[in-house]
Amino acid sequence: MRVNLSVAIVAMVISRQANHSEAAQVDDACPVPVQEKGKSPSQDIAGEFDWDEQTQGVILGSFFYGYLLTNYLGGRLADLVGGRLVYGAGVTLTALLTLISPLAAWHSKQAFLIIRVLEGMTEGVTFPSMNVMLTYWIPPQERARSLTRIIGGCQFGTVVTLSISGWLTQTSLGWPSVFYIFGFCCLIWSYFWFKFAYDSPDMHPSISSTERLFIKQGIGEHRGKKGMSVPWWSILTSPAFLVVVVTHMGNNWGFYCLLTELPTYLSSIQHFDMKQNGVVSAAPYLTNWLFSLWYSALVDRLLERGVLATRRVRQISMIIGNYIPMVCVFLVPWAGCDGRLAVVLICLAVGVAGATLCGYHCAFQELAPNFAGTLTGLSNTIATVPGFLAPALTGAIINNQQTLSRWGTVFKLVAVIYFIVCTLYLIFMSSETQHWNQGPPDKRKQPVKEIAELKTV
């Protein structure tokens, strides 16, 4: 529901081809394929809305204005009442808003913007509440592969959405079906979520006692009770947490920029048609999903065998997940009109970025499991800024001129950001549980050994 607009918007808007002809005269645009002379592939469907690139950038980024507002709220609520209700309610409300998105678009641009902002607000609670649930369910030795498999669902969902959306826009149902089908599917998901999901092993009615004890033993004493006072000063002055926020923001810039703008780039510069556009746009995220599953399993195996320490794993993961994408994205402008090479480079960039799931993504649970939701909410709030800033800045850079040089500037900016944030992370990162995990100094109590009885198991 978050990414379907990236493809749908290509079919929703009236295609602007005049600038391609003008740019071609100065060898700064790719020629339309010979077999398509007289017709650009992006004109397969006549759009309904006269939105220029800057307007499209604002619309694509509007989701993240709402997303920014509720990340902290979602994390704090999940810390207080548990993640099941917060997570489930967020996705369910988003599904309902998705279903009415076409009506809003037909009514007015402003109504559509409001719906997208509201969707951002309802989805803003999901990642923080998910991290809270993970601190109750996932032992440290399984953290990397479990987190990767769970967040990997987002990548798999992106693959399915982008692939199907391009096809749906060319059916008789048109672009509105993109919103109807995915909204309805998520309502079905909501039923199963509330039926089978629980906040913790202690609340689950059918989990075996052996598994319950194994999970609680692995989590140990770092996971305290709900509702602890937040040590704000310690959090906001912690170099280990602040560098995670900066890294999170920089990685999101690259991810959101490619996620929201890739279909437009493939359509306007490389001249892929709508069916190709959806499938090719999905390829980088399929690569990301497959790579992250393999890499996280390898990392956890190395941790279990004592080959690498946790800190070293986090560092290596960030080097792979940032420096390699930096090089690949930087080379995309060099590919020029070679669409296949450009797609390969983008697939490599997005694919190996999956290593970051074993890097800074684990920090919220490691630095302070008692405040995992709060930390995720704070970080995700700030890291959401690229969600609306990257599309808006991209629209301003392109400025109705779909040329290779303009898009080259967009890709090079992403590469520079990857380099800066990864370097900072490697210098200031920590994988140790922080002292402020037990709350503000004046309110700390001796930790309660909730599972002392397990020592006889």
LOTIDO-660357 format. One record per residue: residue in three letters; x, z, y of N, C-alpha, C in turn. Coordinates in pm, whole numbers, plus 50000, padded with zeros to 5 digits. Layout:
<zators>
ALAXZYXZYXZY...
</zators>
This chain:
<zators>
MET500825000049879500005000050000500855000050126ARG502075005050112502965005350228503594991850255VAL503844984050150504624971750167503804958950161ASN502514959850123501754947450102501634939050229LEU501644945550345501514938150470502704928950495SER503884932350440505074924350465504874909850422VAL504184907850309503894894250262502584889250322ALA501584897850325500264893650373500324888350516ILE501174894250598501194890350739501664875950757VAL502474870850663502914856950671501714847550660ALA500734851450578499524843250562498474846350668MET498564857850731497574861950830497774855050965VAL499054852351001499324847551136499434832351140ILE499174826851257499324812451281500814809351286SER501244799851204502664796351197503094789251324ARG504284793051373504844786751493506054778451451GLN505894765251456506954756551408507724749351520ALA507234750151640507884742451748509344746151764ASN509624759151754510984763751778511954759051670HIS511424756251548512304751151444512874737551484SER512034729051540512484715751579513504716551691GLU513234725251787514154726851898515484732351851ALA515434742251760516664748351712517464738751628ALA516764730151552517454720751465518334711251545GLN517914708651671518684699451754520054705051789VAL520214718151782521504724351811522124730151683ASP521694724951569522264728851439522224743951417ASP521154750251463521054764851447519824768551365ALA519294759251290518164762051202518304753551077CYS517694758050969517774750850843516724739750840PRO517104727850792516144716850787515074719250682VAL513884714050708512814714950610513194706450490PRO512984711350366513334703450247512774689350252VAL513544679850200513174665650209511794663050153GLN511474669050038510194666349975509034672150054GLU509354680050156508294686250235508234680350376LYS508874668750398508904663050533507484661850591GLY507384666050714506084665250778505244677650758LYS505724686350666504954698650641505914709650603SER505924720250680506764731750644506064739850539PRO506804745150438506174753250335505414764950391SER505864770250502505174781750559503824778250617GLN503494764950617502194760950670501194758250560ASP501504762850438500574760850327499214767050358ILE499234777650435497994784850466497854785950618ALA496704782750667496454783750811496094798050844GLY496944804650922496684818450958495524819951054GLU495004832151062493854834851148494244841051282PHE495414847651287495734855851402496924850251479ASP496784849251610497824843751695498734855051744TRP499604859751653500524870651684501944865251686ASP502664866851796504044862251802504944872251728GLU506264869351723507184877551644507244892051693GLN507214894051824507254907651876506004915451837THR504844908851845503604915351803503634918551655GLN504134909151574504244911651430505174923451403GLY506264924351480507184935551463506514948951491VAL505684949251596504964961451629503964964951518ILE503254954951467502274957351361502944962051233LEU504044955551196504764959751075505324973851089GLY505694977451211506264990751231505245001551259SER503974997751285502965007651324502715018051216PHE502835014051090502685023450978503595035550998PHE504805033051046505815043551053505625052751173TYR504825048551271504485057951378503665069551320GLY502715066151234501945076751169502755084351067TYR503585077250994504455083350892505345094050952LEU505775091551074506645100851146505955114251171LEU504635113951190503915125751236503655136151128THR503595131951002503115141150898504145144750792ASN505385139850804506385143150704506675158050698TYR506935163850813507205178250813505965186050769LEU504805182150820503565189050783503345188450632GLY503575176650572503395175350428504355184150351GLY505615184450394506595192750325506295207550336ARG505905211750456505615226150475504355230150398LEU503325221750401502115224750325502405225650176ALA503235216350127503575216449985504375228849948ASP505275233250038506025245650013505075257650005LEU503985257150082503075268550088502015268249979VAL501415256649953500275255849859500555247649735GLY501735241349727502045233149611501885218349640GLY502595210049563502645195849592501505187649535ARG500825192649431499805184549364498695180149458LEU498105189549529496995186449618497435177849735VAL498565181349796499045174149913499385159649877TYR500095157949767500495144449725499275135949690GLY498395141749608497205134249565496285130549679ALA496085139849772495215137049886495805126049974GLY497135126349991497785116250074497585102150021VAL497795100349891497665086949832496195082549831THR495285091649800493865088249794493335083749930LEU493675090950034493225087150168493835073850212THR495075071550173495705058750204494965047250137ALA494535049450014493795039049939492505035450013LEU491795045450062490545042850134490805034950263LEU491865038450333492215031250456492645016850426THR493325014950314493755001550275492544992450250LEU491524997950190490324990150158489614985050284ILE489704992350394489014987950516489954980650612SER491194978350571492164971550658491714957450701PRO491184948950611490744935650655489664936250762LEU488714945450746487654946850846488244950450982ALA489244959350981489874963251107490604951551170ALA491294943451087492034931951141491084921851204TRP489964919451139488984910051194488344915351322HIS488224928451332487614934351451488514932451573SER489774936751559490714935151670492114939251625LYS493094934751700494474938651673494644953651689GLN493984959251789494104973651814493534981851698ALA492394977351643491794984651530492714984151409PHE493334972651386494254971251273495474980251291LEU495974980951413497104989851442496745004351413ILE495535008351452495105022151430495035025251281ILE494505015951202494415018051058495805019550997ARG496755011151042498105012050988498775025251027VAL498515029951148499065042951190498475054151104LEU497165053551080496515063650997497035063250854GLU497295051250802497875050150668499255056750664GLY500015054750770501315061350777501185076450774MET500185081650843499975096150846499615101550708THR498755094250637498325099350506499425097850401GLU500275087650417501365086150321502605094350358GLY502655099250481503805106950525504025119750447VAL502985124550380503105137350307503655135350166THR503775122950118504045120749976505455124649933PHE506475119549999507845122649955508195137449971PRO507835144050081508115158450089507415166449979SER506155163549953505445171149849505985168049710MET506445155649691507055152049563508325160249539ASN509145161849643510375169549627510105184149595VAL509025189549648508665203249614508335204349465MET507565195049414507215195349272508465193949184LEU509415185849228510635183949148511445196849136THR511415205249240512175217649231511605227149127TYR510335225549090509725233748986509855227548847TRP510015214348843509915207348716511235202048661ILE512225199348746513415192148701514665201148705PRO515265204048588516525211448584517645203248647PRO518665209748704519735202548775520425191848691GLN520625194548561521355184848479520565171948454GLU519265172048489518445159948472518005154148606ARG518575159748713518055156648847518255141948886ALA519455136648862519745123048908518845112848839ARG518785113348706517985103148638516495105348656SER516065118048668514635120648689514195115848827LEU515005119148928514675114849065514665099649073THR515625093449005515705078849007514495072548940ARG514075078148828512905072548758511645074148841ILE511535085448908510325088048988510305079249112ILE511385079649190511435071249310511515056549270GLY512065053849150512095040249100510695034249087GLY509705042749074508335037949073507995030849203CYS508595035449314508375028649443508955014549438GLN510155013249379510785000049371509974990849279PHE509544996349166508744988249073507434984049140GLY506824993349213505604990049286505834979349391THR507004979949456507344969749554507494956049488VAL508124955749370508294943249295506924937249263VAL506034945549209504704940749172503934935949295THR503994944049401503224940949521503674927949587LEU504984926649608505484914649674505244902249589SER505404903549457505204891949369503754887449367ILE502844897149352501424893749341500834889749476SER501314896149583500724893649714500864879049756GLY502044873249731502224859149766501244850149693TRP500994853249566500034845449488498604847749535LEU498274860249565496914863449608496534856349737THR497484854849826497164848349954496774833749937GLN497144827749823496814813749801495604811749711THR494974822549670493724821449594492564819849690SER491374817749634490174816249717489834829249791LEU490324840549740490074853349804490914855149930GLY492074848349936492904848850054493624862050075TRP494194863550193494994875550222494224888650214PRO492884889150242492204902150231492294908250091SER492404899649987492474904849850493694913549828VAL494754911349906495954919549894495614934249921PHE494764936550019494394950250054493324955749959TYR492364947449922491284952149834491814956249697ILE492634947949636493084950349499493994962649491PHE494964963649582495874975049573495204988149614GLY494274987549708493524999549744492695004649629PHE492034995449558491214999349443492085004949330CYS493224998649304494125003649199494575017949227CYS494825020949354495295034449389494195044849377LEU492945040749393491845050149368491775053749221ILE492025044049134492075046748990493225056248959TRP494385053749021495535062649004495175077149042SER494425078649149494085092149198493335100149093TYR492445093549020491705100448915492655106348812PHE493605098548766494535103248664495495113848719TRP495845112648847496745122548907496095136448906PHE494885137348956494245150348964493845155648826LYS493755146948728493415151248594494635156848519PHE495825151048543496975154548460498145161148533ALA498175161148665499325166748738499125181548768TYR500235189248761500215203648791501435207248873ASP501295218048952502365221849044503625226848975SER503475233348862504635239348796504385240548645PRO505435242748566505265244548422504355256248387ASP504395266948468503565278648440502075275448451MET501725265448530500315262048552499805251548454HIS500725245048384500315234148295499665239648169PRO498475235148131497735241048019498235236847881SER498985225747873499335220847740500825219247715ILE501665222847811503105221847791503535232147686SER504505228547604504955237747498505765249047559SER505755260447493506505272047543508005269247543THR508475261247448509895257847443510315249847565GLU509495240047601509845231947718509735240147846ARG508725248847852508555257147971509795266047993LEU510275272047884511445280647894512695272747929PHE512815260847872513975252447901514035248648049ILE512895245048107512835241148248513175253048337LYS512585264548308512795276248392514235281348382GLN514805280448263516205284248248517095275248330GLY516825262248327517655252748400517555254548550ILE516355257348599516165259048743516775272148791GLY516675282548710517325295248740516725302548858GLU517595309448934517125318549038517035312249176HIS517465299849190517445293649323516035290649370ARG515105289049276513725285849313512955298749329GLY512635302449455511955314949482510455313349488LYS509805322649559508355322149570507925313149685LYS506645308949680506105300749787505945309049913GLY505975302150027505645308650153506775316450216MET508035314150178509145321350239509315316950384SER509805325950468510055322650608511195312450617VAL511015302750706512005291950718513155296350810PRO514405295250764515575298650847515935287250942TRP515125285551046515245273751130516645272051189TRP517185282751245518485281551311519565277051212SER519545282751093520535279050992520385264450949ILE519155259950935518915246050894519385236451002LEU518985239151126519255229751235520705229851281THR521495239451234522925239951268523805237851145SER523205233851036523965231650912524545217550908PRO525885216150912526495202750905526095195450777ALA525975202850666525635196550538524255190150543PHE523305196650612521965190850623521895180150731LEU522545182250843522485172650953523075159250913VAL524145159350834524745146650793523825139250695VAL523045146850619522055140550531520995133550615VAL520575139750724519565133750812520085120650871VAL521325120950920521915108850978522045097850873THR522485101650753522635092050644521285086350604HIS520285095050595518935090950560518405080750661MET518655083450787518185074550893518865060950883GLY520165060750861520895048250853520515039950732ASN520355046550617519955039350497518545033750510ASN517665041350575516305036450597516275024450691TRP517215024050784517265012450874517464999750792GLY518454999950702518704988250619517544985150527PHE516984995550464515904993650368514654988250436TYR514244994650547513014990450614513164976850682CYS514334974050735514564961250800514384949850700LEU515004951450582514874941150479513464940850420LEU512884952550400511554953350339510504946450424THR510534948850554509484943450641509764929250688GLU511034925450697511374912650758511794901850660LEU512124905550535512614895650440511624884250417PRO510324886850395509404875650377509384865950495THR509474871350617509494862750735510764854350739TYR511894860450706513174853250703513134841950600LEU512614844950482512554834850376511624823350413SER510544826650484509584816350525510084808150643SER510594815050746510934808250871512304801650869ILE513264807450798514624802150797514914793950671GLN514614799650554514944792850429513794784050378HIS512634784650441511494775750413510954777050270PHE510914789350218510234791550091508734791250116ASP507974785750019506514786050035505994799849995MET504704801950010504144815349992504334820649850LYS504164812049749504344816549612505804820449587GLN506714811949632508124815149619508484827549699ASN507904828549817508234839449909507984853049845GLY506804854649786506484867549726507404871049611VAL507664861349523508514863949407509954866549449VAL510474858149539511854859849584512024872649665SER511024876149745511084888649821511124900849729ALA510524899349610510494910449515511784911949438ALA512564900949426513764901049343514764912049380PRO515034914449509515984925249542515524938949493TYR514234941449494513734954649456513664956149304LEU513494944949234513614945249088515054948549050THR515994942349119517404945249096517714959849125ASN517164964949234517364978949272516834988249164TRP515654985449115515014993949015515834994248885LEU516204982548836516954981648710518334988148724PHE519014985448835520344991148856520285006348866SER519295011448940519215025948959518915033248828LEU518105027248740517845033448610519115034348527TRP519865023348522521115023248445522135032848507TYR522305032148638523335040048705523055055048696SER521795059048715521475073348711521685079148572ALA521355071448467521585076148330523085077948306LEU523885068648357525335069648343525865081948415VAL525385084248537525845095548618525515108848551ASP524285110448503523915122948438524725125248311ARG525055114448240525875115748120527275120748156LEU527835115448264529155119848309529135134348355LEU528035138348419527895152348462527805161648342GLU526975158048245526795166548127528085168248048ARG528925157848045530175158447971531315164448054GLY531065167548179532075173548264533145163848310VAL532875150748301533845140648344533965140648496LEU532845142148564532835142548710532065154748758ALA532525160548869531815171648932530665166049015THR529685174449046528515170049122528905164049256ARG529815170649327530245165649458530835151649447ARG531675149549344532295136449329531265125649296VAL530265129249217529205119749183528465115449309ARG528135125049395527415121849518528245112449606GLN529555115049615530415106849699530545092549645ILE530805091349516530945078249454529645070249468SER528525077149449527225070449459526995064949598MET527405072249700527205067649836528155056149872ILE529375056449818530305045449841529735032549783ILE529245033449659528645021749595527385017249669GLY526545026949705525235023949763525245020149909ASN526405021449977526465017850118527515007350152TYR528735009250102529794999950138529604986150075ILE529144985649950528894972549888527744965349958PRO526584971949984525544965350062526014961050201MET526894969050261527424965450393528104951750389VAL528954949750288529664937050275528684925650247CYS527744928050157526784917550120525924913150237VAL525384922850310524514919750423525314912450533PHE526564916650550527404910350651527654895650619LEU527644892250488527924878650445526684869550444VAL525484875450459524264867250456524284856250563PRO524674859150689524724848150788525704837150746TRP526784841050677527764831150630527144821450531ALA526124825950456525464817250358524724805750426GLY524374807450553523724796750627522414792350565CYS522294779450539521054773750485521044773350333ASP522044779150269522054780150124521134791650083GLY519864788450065518874798850037519174806749912ARG519684800149809519974807249684521084817549704LEU522144813449775523244822749799522784834449885ALA521964831749986521454842450072520644852349990VAL519804847249899518974856049816519854864349722VAL520894858149664521814865449575522484876949651LEU522954874249772523604884649851522634895949886ILE521414892549921520414902749953520054910749829CYS519944904149714519664911149588520764921149555LEU522024916949575523134926149550523094938049647ALA522804935149774522774945749875521704956049844VAL520484951349819519374960549791519534966749653GLY520064959049558520184963949421521124975749408VAL522364974249454523324985349438523014996949531ALA522154994649632521735005849717520965016249636GLY520525012549515519865022149428520765033749389ALA522075032249405522995043149374522795055149466THR522225052849584522025063949678521015074149625LEU520205070149526519285079849466520045090949396CYS521285088149357522155098349297523095104149402GLY522885100449527523705105349636522945114749725TYR522695110349850522075119549946520645123249911HIS519955115349830518575118549794518475131649718CYS519525135749650519505148149573519755160449661ALA520155158349785520585169349871519475179149902PHE518245174449917517165183449956516915194149850GLN517065190549726516895200149618518135208649597GLU519295203149627520555210349603520885220149715LEU520695216149839521075224749950520185237049960ALA518885235549937517945246749950516675243749874PRO516645246249742515445243349663514205250749711ASN514375262549773513215269949824512565262949942PHE513305253950007512775247050125512905231950109ALA512855227349983513025212949957511995204550032GLY510745209150033509695201750103509925201650253THR510325213050307510575214050450511745205250491LEU512835205650413513995197450444513665182550434THR512945178850327512555164950311511675160450427GLY510745169150466509845165750577510595163750707LEU511545172750736512335171450859513165158650858SER513865156450747514735144850737513925131850738ASN512855131650663512035119550656511375116350790THR511065126950867510475124750999511435117051088ILE512665121751094513655115051179514035101551120ALA514145100950987514545088550920513445078050921THR512265081750967511175072150978511295063651104VAL512055068351202512215060851327512625046351301PRO513575043551209513895029351182512715021351129GLY511715028151074510565021051021509825012951126PHE509765018251247509125010451355510155004651451LEU511325011051460512335005951553513004993351499ALA513294992851368513964981151310513114968351322PRO511814968651283511014956551303510844952751450ALA510694962951537510514960051680511784953751738LEU512944959351702514204953851753514464939951694THR514104938151566514254924951505513394914651578GLY512154918351608511274909351683511834905951820ALA512444916151884513024913752016514254904652007ILE515064906251901516254897951883515844883551853ILE514864881851763514404868351728513714861951849ASN512794869151912512154864952037511644850552031ASN510854847551929510244834251911511274823051887GLN512494826851849513524816851820514054819251678GLN513434812651583513804814451443515064806351413THR516214812151447517494805251430518434813451343LEU519444806651289520434813251204521214823751282SER521574820551405522384829951484521614842551517ARG520324841251547519514853051579519384862051457TRP519104856051340519004863951219520364869651178GLY521434862351209522774867551182523034880551255THR522554881551378522694893951455521964905351387VAL520784902651334519994912851265520744918151143PHE521294909351062521994913450940523304920750972LYS524024916251071525304922751106525064936851159LEU523974938951230523644952351279523404961751162VAL522694957051059522464965150939523784968950874ALA524714959550865526014962150803526794972950878VAL526784972351009527494982251090526914996151069ILE525604997051064524935009951045525285015750908TYR525285007550803525685012250670527085018550675PHE528015011950741529395016850746529485030450816ILE528835031650930528945043951010528375055850935VAL527155054550882526505066250822527175070450692CYS527645060950614528305064550488529625071750515THR530365067150613531635073650647531405088050692LEU530405090150774530075103750818529675112550700TYR528885106950608528445114650492529625119150407LEU530555110250383531715113650299532555124750360ILE532535125850491533335136050560532655149850557PHE531345150250578530655162950601529725167550488MET529585159950381528595163150278528925175950201SER527895181550137528035193050047527005191749936SER527365196449817526425196349705526105210449659GLU526525220449738526315234449702525035239949764THR524385249249692523225256049748523675264649865GLN523015263049980523415269850102522925284350105HIS523635292650178523285306850184521905309150243TRP521455300050329520145301850393518985297950302ASN519265294250178518205291450081517345303850056GLN517915315750077517155328150056516355332550177GLY516325324150281515515327350399516375332450513PRO515735335850628516465341250743517225353850705PRO518405356450764519215368050726518465381250733ASP517625383250834516935396150849515785397850752LYS515425387050679514285388150587514705385850442ARG516005384750419516455382350283516295394750199LYS515925392350077515825403149980516695399549861GLN516975409549782517735406649661516925397249575PRO517555386649524516805377149442516215383549319VAL514985379849291514295385049174514605376249056LYS515045381948948515335374248828514055372148751GLU513435360848786512105358148732512125355248583ILE513295351448530513305347248389514325355348309ALA514475367848344515425376248273515145376848125GLU513865375548091513515376447951514045364847870LEU514515354447939514985342547866516345344647802LYS517085355247843518415356947788518435359847639THR517265363247586517195365547442516835353147364VAL516525342047439516105329847370517305322847308
</zators>
